[in-house]
Amino acid sequence: MRTVSYDNTFGMVDYAMYAELMADDNKDQINRLKRNLTHALRHDITARQREYMLLYYGKCMSMEAIAKQFGVNKSTVSRTLKRGRQRLHRCLRYGAANLLEQANS
C-alpha cells in the first residue's frame, strides 16, 4: 500500500496563491468579455435564436419542451441553438475589437 505524505502539498499551495494573484489580472478581461457577450446577444443573433437560448440556457428547458411551446420540431430548436452559438462564437472571436469600440461609443 502506498502512503501519501502531506509534506508534498507545497506545489498545491503555490498554485492556489498563483491563481489568487492572477484573478485580479483577469478582471478586466472578464468584464470586457461580459460586455461583448451582452452586446452580441442583443445585436448579432436573431430574435428566435435569442429566445431559444434564453429558454434553453437561462431557464434550463429541454429542447423538446421548447419545441412543444413554439409548435416546431425538436431538430429545428437544435439547429437554431447551434446556429446561434456559432454566430456568438464568430462574433466574440473575430469581432471583439469592433464590438468593444461600438460599446464604448
Backbone torsions as a table, in degrees:
resi	resn	phi	psi	omega
1	MET	NA	138.3	-179.0
2	ARG	-92.0	136.1	178.1
3	THR	-102.0	149.2	179.8
4	VAL	-106.3	127.9	178.8
5	SER	-94.2	132.6	178.3
6	TYR	-81.6	-3.1	176.0
7	ASP	-75.8	-14.4	-177.3
8	ASN	-92.9	20.9	-178.9
9	THR	-90.1	3.0	-176.7
10	PHE	-58.2	-41.5	179.9
11	GLY	-62.2	-37.6	179.4
12	MET	-67.5	-38.7	178.6
13	VAL	-65.6	-42.0	177.4
14	ASP	-59.5	-43.8	-179.0
15	TYR	-64.4	-42.1	179.8
16	ALA	-62.5	-41.9	179.1
17	MET	-66.4	-41.9	179.0
18	TYR	-61.7	-45.4	-179.6
19	ALA	-62.3	-40.0	179.4
20	GLU	-65.9	-41.5	179.5
21	LEU	-67.4	-38.1	-178.2
22	MET	-74.5	-21.7	-179.4
23	ALA	-59.3	-38.6	178.6
24	ASP	-66.0	-36.4	179.7
25	ASP	-67.0	-28.5	-175.7
26	ASN	-88.0	-8.5	-176.2
27	LYS	-58.8	-43.8	-179.6
28	ASP	-64.0	-42.6	179.7
29	GLN	-65.2	-41.7	-179.8
30	ILE	-65.6	-42.9	178.0
31	ASN	-63.1	-40.6	177.9
32	ARG	-63.6	-42.3	178.9
33	LEU	-63.4	-41.4	178.3
34	LYS	-62.3	-43.9	178.1
35	ARG	-62.0	-45.0	-179.7
36	ASN	-63.9	-40.9	-179.8
37	LEU	-65.6	-42.8	178.1
38	THR	-61.1	-44.8	179.0
39	HIS	-63.1	-43.9	-179.6
40	ALA	-64.2	-39.4	178.9
41	LEU	-64.8	-33.0	-179.0
42	ARG	-80.3	-34.2	-168.3
43	HIS	-118.3	-19.8	-169.7
44	ASP	-111.5	-1.1	173.4
45	ILE	-121.8	162.0	-178.4
46	THR	-73.7	162.9	179.0
47	ALA	-61.7	-38.8	179.9
48	ARG	-66.4	-43.2	177.8
49	GLN	-61.2	-42.6	179.6
50	ARG	-63.0	-43.5	-179.4
51	GLU	-64.1	-45.7	178.4
52	TYR	-63.8	-40.0	179.5
53	MET	-65.2	-39.4	178.2
54	LEU	-61.2	-45.6	-179.5
55	LEU	-68.9	-43.3	-175.2
56	TYR	-73.0	-49.7	-176.4
57	TYR	-90.9	-37.6	-176.9
58	GLY	-80.1	-42.6	-177.2
59	LYS	-103.4	0.7	177.5
60	CYS	56.3	36.5	175.8
61	MET	-81.6	150.1	177.3
62	SER	-78.4	161.7	177.9
63	MET	-63.7	-35.2	178.4
64	GLU	-63.1	-42.6	-179.6
65	ALA	-66.5	-40.0	178.2
66	ILE	-64.9	-43.5	179.6
67	ALA	-60.8	-42.5	179.9
68	LYS	-65.4	-40.6	-179.0
69	GLN	-63.0	-38.0	-177.1
70	PHE	-97.4	-4.3	179.1
71	GLY	70.3	36.3	178.3
72	VAL	-125.2	171.7	177.3
73	ASN	-75.2	155.6	176.9
74	LYS	-61.2	-36.0	-179.6
75	SER	-65.1	-31.0	176.7
76	THR	-65.4	-42.9	177.9
77	VAL	-63.2	-45.3	-179.7
78	SER	-59.7	-47.3	179.8
79	ARG	-64.8	-39.6	180.0
80	THR	-64.7	-43.0	177.1
81	LEU	-63.3	-41.8	-179.5
82	LYS	-63.7	-44.5	179.3
83	ARG	-64.0	-39.3	177.8
84	GLY	-63.5	-43.7	177.4
85	ARG	-62.4	-41.2	179.3
86	GLN	-63.7	-41.7	178.7
87	ARG	-64.1	-43.4	178.4
88	LEU	-62.9	-42.6	-179.7
89	HIS	-61.5	-47.8	179.0
90	ARG	-60.4	-45.4	-177.4
91	CYS	-63.0	-46.4	-177.9
92	LEU	-72.5	-30.3	-178.1
93	ARG	-78.9	-45.4	-173.2
94	TYR	-103.4	-26.4	-174.0
95	GLY	-109.6	16.1	-175.9
96	ALA	-62.1	-39.2	-179.9
97	ALA	-64.7	-43.2	178.6
98	ASN	-64.6	-41.0	178.8
99	LEU	-62.2	-41.9	-179.4
100	LEU	-63.4	-41.3	177.4
101	GLU	-63.1	-43.7	180.0
102	GLN	-66.1	-39.8	-178.5
103	ALA	-67.5	-33.3	-179.3
104	ASN	-79.3	-18.1	-178.1
105	SER	-79.5	NA	NA
